[in-house]
Every structure is written in structure tokens, then in C-alpha cells.
Amino acid sequence: MQEPMLAGLRILDLSRALAGPTCTRMLVEMGAEVIKIEGAPGGDMTRHTAKFRDNERSLYYVQQNRGKKSVCIDLRQPEGLALVHDLVKHVDVVVENFKPGVIKEMGMGFEALQAIKPDIILCSISALGQSGPLSSKPGYDYIAQAYSGVTSMIGDPNEPPYIPLMGLGDASTGVHGALAILAALRHRDRTGRGQHLDIGLLDVYYHCHEVNVIMHTGTGGRMTPQRTGRHLTYVCPAGVFRANGRDITIMAFLHHWKDLCAAMNRPDLAADPELDSDAKRLTRRDEIVQTIESWLQSFENPDDAIALMEAHNVPCAPVLSIAETVKEPHLRERGTIRMIEDRLAGSFEAPGFPLRFSDFPEPLPLVAPTLGEHNAEVLTSVLGKDAAEVARLRAAGVLQEKEC
């Protein structure tokens, strides 16, 4: 059996919660060795959330940290921090998502890490970035989302904006961090130089604006995008439409307008010169939405409307609930949702690894660690400590373990 793609790559993971752990999860899923440092006594904060079963196991933690090696250290003790410093000598990359400045206070800023290992790569993930007037603010996903203007674009126009009930910014930033790490490793392999990567949720969120920013700047401020509820602001028809007992997303802009007209048996709409462009249709969006929804509601079964639109190549989809997604055959066949077998929590289904590689069609058999499970393994195999020294550190409270 061939080695995984990132075999031989060793990551020191000082992150917690979601953005940092997503970054290292992407790497461990491709075969990297990830040593996760968890601060004693509780470890990653997510170990205390999402306990949906009759045990102390966090399903959130399991989902984000499978395959990682947990080393639980009391970082308040000088001996504990010294162990982390020693580990830097033996890794390729350090990932952290503390508030900017904290890693430097720990004696592990980029310059300090370079003194330990000149070609080290430090990936710092934060809400608002390592520099700039806002960088010192504490922040989470939705704080960065608010500053990015993304929150302002979600919801109905005359109501307060909404937030998406998922970690879009954290997860996306983690993936961007993994991409930056792989690019930095490529650069290091060519030049021998490490570097400091500054990955901010705010930057990643702002990067998601496809037309909002350029619509405003490109018109000299004459156009300021505003949230419009269920429908896109710059093409039409495009949004969520109400059918009988089901919401349906329809993207019938550009050339797909004629496809939708054909599906609705409305050649008059397709031939109307007042509706032959998205710009013209936007001026009559309310009328068009009403026409489409009246047609959709003429079907007793909304699936029949979807099938008819699909037959005419109209991009459309039912708006599935979470309960419906876990049963969706396409998601199950592709492994978009996968079964996790955890030794403590048991079996449960969770999102799968989103990348597909022809040489590695099957996911790696990864297991989430208990707190401090790999204390002895890492200290002996990486740092060369003997069993007696590990026992001494454990007795002194520098190393801690817990079966959950």
C-alpha cells in the first residue's frame, strides 16, 4: 500500500475550536502527522460541547480532530512550555489561532521559532488578521462576518440581517490556511526558507464577495448592494421560490431564462423584448417571482416541477433540511456524509472529507484521541524521553490525561 500524500509531514497544532482544527484536519486527512497540544486541565474547549449522548465524549471534537495525536500539557508550568518549544525542533509547521500577540507572549513568535528551527513555517489564524487597527480585538466567525459586509447581505431587506447557522468562515479559513501551508512548504523545498502565514477570517469572508464590492466601486458608489431576502441582487430569476410544501432554488438567469420559459410553457415570456436580459428582468423581479411561484404551486407534488425543469436543463434543487441531507443518496454515495465509528461515542454520521484523489479513493482510518492519549508516545518517539521521565512529568502535573 502506498503512503498517503503528506506522509512524513509533521504539524504542531496549538489551535482549538474550529478554524485552526479545520486547517490541521485537512492535512491529517491527507496523511500528515498532527501533534495537537491541548492545554491542561480541560484541553480543547470543544471537548466540553456537543455531548449529545450518555457519555462525556464531544461529537464536535471527534468530528474535527480524528487522526490527531493529543498531548495534554500544563502550559502554565515552565517545564510544560519547554516541552512545546522542544517539539518545534522536530516539526515542519506550527499552527495556532490564539488572539494576535499571545503566541509571542508564549515565547513562540515567528522570530523565536526561527531561532529554534530556521526553516519553520508558522501559520497564524485569527478573526481579523495579525495587523491593522482591528487586529487586537477578540473575535469569532460571526465577528469577522459582520466586519466583512457578508452579514449585511443576508436576510430580508426591511428586517435585521441573519447569520448562517454553520461555521462558514471558520471552516473556509481553515481550508485557506491548509492551502497556504502547502504553498509555503513548496517554497521551503525550493529555497530552504520558512515563513509566517497570516490567515484571517475577515480576509477570507471578504474574498467571497463575487459582485457586491465591484458593483459599488465600479459605479463610483452609485450602487450599494443591499440584502434582498430570497433572491439574488444582480441576476433574475435566481433565488428560493415557494412551491407546495417545498422551497425550491432556481437559477434561471442568462440563457437559462429561455429554458425556464420552455418548462413553464410560456413562449410569450421568452419572446418578450422587455424580459430579454437580466437587467431588464431585475426591474420586474416581483412580477417574475409571482409568475414562477404560481406555476410551481400548480403542481401538487413539487418534485414533479423539479423533474420538468431538469428535463429543460434549468438549474434547480429542492431546499433540503439537515434531516433530508443525511438520507440523500448522492451525498451518501460520494461520502459527503460518512459514518464515524468512535470507541467512546459509538457510531454517528458527520460531514466527510471534501477532497477527492484518484490515487487515494478511500478515506484514511482515523481515530479521535482521548485527552493526552499520546503524551508518552510523542515524548518518547519524538523528544527521546524515557518512561521514567514521562512518569515524573505526569506526577508533577505537567502532563495530564483523561479518558474522554
C-alpha positions, 0 to 999 in steps of 0.5 A, spaced: 500 500 500 502 506 498 503 512 503 498 517 503 500 524 500 503 528 506 506 522 509 512 524 513 509 531 514 509 533 521 504 539 524 504 542 531 497 544 532 496 549 538 489 551 535 482 549 538 475 550 536 474 550 529 478 554 524 485 552 526 482 544 527 479 545 520 486 547 517 490 541 521 484 536 519 485 537 512 492 535 512 491 529 517 486 527 512 491 527 507 496 523 511 500 528 515 502 527 522 498 532 527 501 533 534 495 537 537 497 540 544 491 541 548 492 545 554 491 542 561 486 541 565 480 541 560 484 541 553 480 543 547 474 547 549 470 543 544 471 537 548 466 540 553 460 541 547 456 537 543 455 531 548 449 529 545 449 522 548 450 518 555 457 519 555 462 525 556 465 524 549 464 531 544 461 529 537 464 536 535 471 534 537 471 527 534 468 530 528 474 535 527 480 532 530 480 524 528 487 522 526 490 527 531 495 525 536 493 529 543 498 531 548 495 534 554 500 539 557 500 544 563 502 550 559 502 554 565 508 550 568 515 552 565 517 545 564 510 544 560 512 550 555 519 547 554 516 541 552 512 545 546 518 549 544 522 542 544 517 539 539 518 545 534 525 542 533 522 536 530 516 539 526 515 542 519 509 547 521 506 550 527 499 552 527 495 556 532 489 561 532 490 564 539 488 572 539 494 576 535 500 577 540 499 571 545 503 566 541 509 571 542 507 572 549 508 564 549 515 565 547 513 562 540 513 568 535 515 567 528 522 570 530 523 565 536 521 559 532 526 561 527 531 561 532 529 554 534 528 551 527 530 556 521 526 553 516 519 553 520 513 555 517 508 558 522 501 559 520 497 564 524 489 564 524 485 569 527 478 573 526 481 579 523 488 578 521 495 579 525 495 587 523 491 593 522 487 597 527 482 591 528 487 586 529 487 586 537 480 585 538 477 578 540 473 575 535 469 569 532 466 567 525 460 571 526 465 577 528 469 577 522 462 576 518 459 582 520 466 586 519 466 583 512 459 586 509 457 578 508 452 579 514 449 585 511 447 581 505 443 576 508 436 576 510 430 580 508 431 587 506 426 591 511 428 586 517 435 585 521 440 581 517 441 573 519 447 569 520 448 562 517 447 557 522 454 553 520 461 555 521 462 558 514 468 562 515 471 558 520 471 552 516 473 556 509 479 559 513 481 553 515 481 550 508 485 557 506 490 556 511 491 548 509 492 551 502 497 556 504 501 551 508 502 547 502 504 553 498 509 555 503 512 548 504 513 548 496 517 554 497 521 551 503 523 545 498 525 550 493 529 555 497 530 552 504 526 558 507 520 558 512 515 563 513 509 566 517 502 565 514 497 570 516 490 567 515 484 571 517 477 570 517 475 577 515 480 576 509 477 570 507 469 572 508 471 578 504 474 574 498 467 571 497 464 577 495 463 575 487 459 582 485 457 586 491 464 590 492 465 591 484 458 593 483 459 599 488 466 601 486 465 600 479 459 605 479 463 610 483 458 608 489 452 609 485 450 602 487 450 599 494 448 592 494 443 591 499 440 584 502 434 582 498 431 576 502 430 570 497 433 572 491 439 574 488 441 582 487 444 582 480 441 576 476 433 574 475 430 569 476 435 566 481 433 565 488 428 560 493 421 560 490 415 557 494 412 551 491 407 546 495 410 544 501 417 545 498 422 551 497 425 550 491 432 554 488 432 556 481 437 559 477 434 561 471 438 567 469 442 568 462 440 563 457 437 559 462 431 564 462 429 561 455 429 554 458 425 556 464 420 559 459 420 552 455 418 548 462 413 553 464 410 553 457 410 560 456 413 562 449 410 569 450 415 570 456 421 568 452 419 572 446 418 578 450 423 584 448 422 587 455 424 580 459 430 579 454 436 580 459 437 580 466 437 587 467 431 588 464 428 582 468 431 585 475 426 591 474 420 586 474 423 581 479 416 581 483 412 580 477 417 574 475 417 571 482 409 571 482 409 568 475 414 562 477 411 561 484 404 560 481 406 555 476 410 551 481 404 551 486 400 548 480 403 542 481 401 538 487 407 534 488 413 539 487 418 534 485 414 533 479 416 541 477 423 539 479 423 533 474 420 538 468 425 543 469 431 538 469 428 535 463 429 543 460 436 543 463 434 549 468 438 549 474 434 547 480 434 543 487 429 542 492 431 546 499 433 540 503 433 540 511 439 537 515 434 531 516 433 530 508 441 531 507 443 525 511 438 520 507 440 523 500 443 518 496 448 522 492 451 525 498 451 518 501 454 515 495 460 520 494 461 520 502 459 527 503 456 524 509 460 518 512 459 514 518 464 515 524 465 509 528 468 512 535 470 507 541 467 512 546 461 515 542 459 509 538 457 510 531 454 517 528 454 520 521 458 527 520 460 531 514 466 527 510 472 529 507 471 534 501 477 532 497 477 527 492 484 523 489 484 518 484 490 515 487 487 515 494 479 513 493 478 511 500 478 515 506 484 514 511 482 510 518 482 515 523 481 515 530 479 521 535 484 521 541 482 521 548 485 527 552 493 526 552 492 519 549 499 520 546 503 524 551 508 518 552 508 516 545 510 523 542 515 524 548 518 518 547 518 517 539 519 524 538 523 528 544 527 521 546 524 521 553 524 515 557 518 512 561 521 514 567 521 521 565 514 521 562 512 518 569 515 524 573 512 529 568 505 526 569 506 526 577 508 533 577 502 535 573 505 537 567 502 532 563 495 530 564 490 525 561 483 523 561 479 518 558 474 522 554 
